[in-house]
Amino acid sequence: MQVAKPELQHQVMIEAVENHMPEVIVIDEIGTELEATAARTIAERGVQLVGTAHGNRLENLIKNPTLSDLVGGVQSVTLGDDEARLGGVKKCFRT
């Protein structure tokens, strides 16, 4: 679907899902909070989403609070000694 005005992209994204029931949606340049919210809504409805976003590296997108969870986000984990050894990870201790 063509987006007449870039500021309406989030509305067109939702309309596409509601009116056409696609299996996949491809979005160019997800960048605003409204577009990110629309992308989350689309994913929650079971539609596969392929999208682009600007960033020099994946790290830029992960650090962007608007886009972070769309690319998997960052989570803290606690590894036990065995898991750390198996994964070749050094555990750091802070005092």
C-alpha positions in Angstrom: 0.0 0.0 0.0 1.3 3.5 -0.8 1.6 5.9 2.1 0.4 9.4 0.9 2.2 11.2 3.7 5.0 9.9 5.8 3.4 11.0 9.0 0.5 8.7 8.3 2.6 5.6 7.9 1.5 4.1 11.3 -2.2 4.4 10.3 -1.6 2.7 6.9 0.2 -0.1 8.7 -2.8 -0.8 10.9 -5.2 -0.4 8.0 -3.3 -2.9 6.0 -3.7 -5.5 8.7 -7.4 -4.7 9.5 -8.6 -4.5 5.9 -6.4 -7.0 4.0 -5.4 -9.7 6.5 -1.9 -10.1 5.1 0.5 -12.9 6.2 3.5 -10.5 5.9 3.9 -6.7 6.0 7.1 -5.0 4.7 7.7 -1.5 6.2 10.3 1.0 5.1 11.9 3.1 7.8 10.3 2.5 11.1 11.4 5.5 13.1 8.7 7.1 15.2 7.1 5.9 18.3 3.7 5.7 16.5 5.3 3.4 13.8 7.0 1.3 16.4 3.7 0.9 18.3 1.9 -0.1 15.1 4.7 -2.6 14.4 4.2 -4.2 17.8 0.4 -4.3 17.3 0.9 -6.0 13.9 3.2 -8.6 15.5 0.7 -9.3 18.3 -1.9 -10.0 15.6 0.3 -12.8 14.2 1.4 -11.0 11.0 5.0 -11.4 10.1 6.7 -8.0 9.9 9.8 -7.1 7.9 11.0 -3.5 8.5 13.9 -1.2 8.0 15.2 1.4 10.4 18.2 3.7 10.3 21.3 3.0 12.3 25.0 2.5 11.6 25.1 -0.7 13.5 22.7 -3.0 15.3 23.9 -1.5 18.5 22.4 1.8 17.5 19.0 0.2 17.2 19.3 -1.7 20.4 20.2 1.5 22.3 17.2 3.4 20.7 14.4 3.1 23.3 11.7 3.4 20.5 13.1 0.6 18.4 14.9 -1.6 21.0 12.2 -4.2 21.6 11.5 -4.6 17.9 15.1 -5.9 17.4 15.1 -8.1 20.5 16.1 -5.6 23.1 18.6 -6.0 25.8 18.0 -8.1 28.9 20.2 -8.8 31.9 20.8 -12.5 32.7 22.4 -14.3 35.6 24.6 -17.3 34.6 25.5 -20.0 37.0 29.2 -21.2 37.1 28.5 -24.2 34.9 26.7 -22.1 32.2 29.5 -19.6 32.2 32.1 -22.3 31.8 30.2 -24.0 29.0 29.7 -20.7 27.2 33.3 -19.6 27.7 32.1 -16.5 29.5 34.0 -14.9 32.3 31.9 -13.9 35.3 32.5 -10.4 36.6 32.0 -9.6 40.3 31.5 -6.1 41.6 32.2 -5.2 45.1 
